[in-house]
Amino acid sequence: MNRLKAVVSSIEGEESLHIIGFDYEGLCLKMMGLDLPKGLALHSHVILSVKPSHVAIAKNISGALSYSNQIPARIASIENGILLSSIVLHVKSTEMQSFITLSSAQRMDLKVGDEVLLL
């Protein structure tokens, strides 16, 4: 599980729908949810968790994307299996991991040191 230490920077709500903004080392991240967690307030320190299987990788992207969370990263290591590739990435002061299909890693020609965007 990937974990990012962040600070709540904004909270928007309409009825039971909320969009929460976070500051992670200068990066603006957003989360949408139906219920606001108890005790969550502006400037709260939180840990954001994301499964490696939920981290998509983009390389050489141009144009606009609708994804709110676009995180610049550098590939630190790649471990290829029979079906999947485990990609370890440096994001600011944190390492994150992404699981993608081996065929996607090969098609994208991912290499250690590549600058990518995490979605």
C-alpha positions as CSV (number, residue, x, y, z in Angstrom):
1,M,0.0,0.0,0.0
2,N,1.3,3.4,-0.9
3,R,1.1,6.1,1.8
4,L,1.5,9.8,1.4
5,K,1.7,12.2,4.4
6,A,-0.4,15.3,3.5
7,V,-2.3,18.2,4.9
8,V,-6.0,19.0,4.2
9,S,-5.9,22.3,2.1
10,S,-9.6,22.6,1.1
11,I,-13.0,21.1,1.7
12,E,-15.9,21.6,-0.7
13,G,-19.3,20.1,-0.2
14,E,-22.7,19.9,-1.8
15,E,-25.2,17.9,0.3
16,S,-23.4,14.6,0.9
17,L,-20.8,14.9,-1.8
18,H,-17.4,16.3,-0.8
19,I,-14.2,17.1,-2.7
20,I,-11.2,17.4,-0.3
21,G,-7.9,19.0,-1.4
22,F,-4.6,17.9,0.1
23,D,-1.1,19.4,0.0
24,Y,1.5,16.7,-0.4
25,E,4.9,18.4,-0.4
26,G,3.7,21.2,-2.7
27,L,1.6,18.9,-4.9
28,C,-2.2,19.5,-4.9
29,L,-4.1,16.2,-4.7
30,K,-7.9,15.8,-4.5
31,M,-10.3,13.1,-3.3
32,M,-14.0,12.8,-3.9
33,G,-16.2,11.1,-1.3
34,L,-19.8,10.8,-0.2
35,D,-19.1,11.2,3.5
36,L,-16.7,13.5,5.2
37,P,-14.6,11.5,7.7
38,K,-15.2,12.5,11.4
39,G,-12.7,15.0,12.7
40,L,-11.4,16.0,9.3
41,A,-10.9,19.7,9.0
42,L,-8.7,22.2,7.2
43,H,-5.0,21.8,8.1
44,S,-5.6,18.3,9.5
45,H,-2.6,16.0,8.9
46,V,-3.6,12.8,7.2
47,I,-2.1,9.8,5.5
48,L,-3.4,9.1,2.0
49,S,-3.3,5.4,1.0
50,V,-3.6,4.1,-2.5
51,K,-3.2,0.5,-3.7
52,P,-0.4,-0.2,-6.3
53,S,-3.0,-1.7,-8.6
54,H,-4.8,1.7,-8.6
55,V,-1.7,3.7,-9.8
56,A,-1.7,4.2,-13.6
57,I,1.5,5.4,-15.3
58,A,1.6,7.9,-18.2
59,K,4.7,8.6,-20.3
60,N,5.2,11.3,-22.9
61,I,1.6,12.7,-22.4
62,S,0.5,15.8,-24.2
63,G,-2.8,17.5,-24.0
64,A,-5.3,17.9,-21.2
65,L,-6.5,15.1,-18.9
66,S,-9.5,15.0,-16.7
67,Y,-7.6,13.3,-13.9
68,S,-7.3,15.7,-10.9
69,N,-4.3,13.8,-9.5
70,Q,-1.3,14.0,-11.9
71,I,1.8,13.2,-9.9
72,P,5.3,13.7,-11.5
73,A,7.6,10.7,-10.7
74,R,10.8,9.0,-11.7
75,I,11.1,5.3,-12.2
76,A,13.5,3.8,-9.6
77,S,13.1,0.1,-10.4
78,I,11.2,-2.3,-12.6
79,E,10.6,-6.0,-11.8
80,N,8.9,-7.9,-14.6
81,G,7.0,-11.1,-13.9
82,I,5.1,-13.4,-16.2
83,L,2.0,-11.2,-16.3
84,L,2.6,-8.1,-14.3
85,S,5.4,-5.5,-13.8
86,S,6.1,-4.0,-10.4
87,I,7.3,-0.4,-10.9
88,V,8.9,1.5,-7.9
89,L,8.8,5.3,-8.4
90,H,10.3,8.3,-6.6
91,V,7.7,10.9,-5.8
92,K,9.1,13.8,-3.9
93,S,10.6,12.3,-0.7
94,T,8.4,9.1,-1.0
95,E,8.6,5.9,-2.9
96,M,5.4,4.7,-4.6
97,Q,4.6,1.4,-6.3
98,S,2.5,0.6,-9.3
99,F,1.4,-2.8,-10.7
100,I,0.7,-2.7,-14.4
101,T,0.6,-5.5,-17.0
102,L,3.8,-6.7,-18.4
103,S,2.5,-5.9,-21.9
104,S,1.8,-2.3,-21.0
105,A,5.3,-1.9,-19.5
106,Q,6.8,-3.3,-22.7
107,R,4.6,-1.3,-25.0
108,M,5.5,1.9,-23.1
109,D,9.2,0.9,-23.2
110,L,9.5,1.9,-19.5
111,K,13.1,2.2,-18.2
112,V,14.7,3.0,-14.9
113,G,15.2,6.8,-14.7
114,D,12.2,7.6,-17.0
115,E,10.2,10.7,-15.9
116,V,6.5,9.7,-15.9
117,L,3.2,10.9,-14.6
118,L,1.2,8.9,-12.1
119,L,-2.6,9.0,-12.4
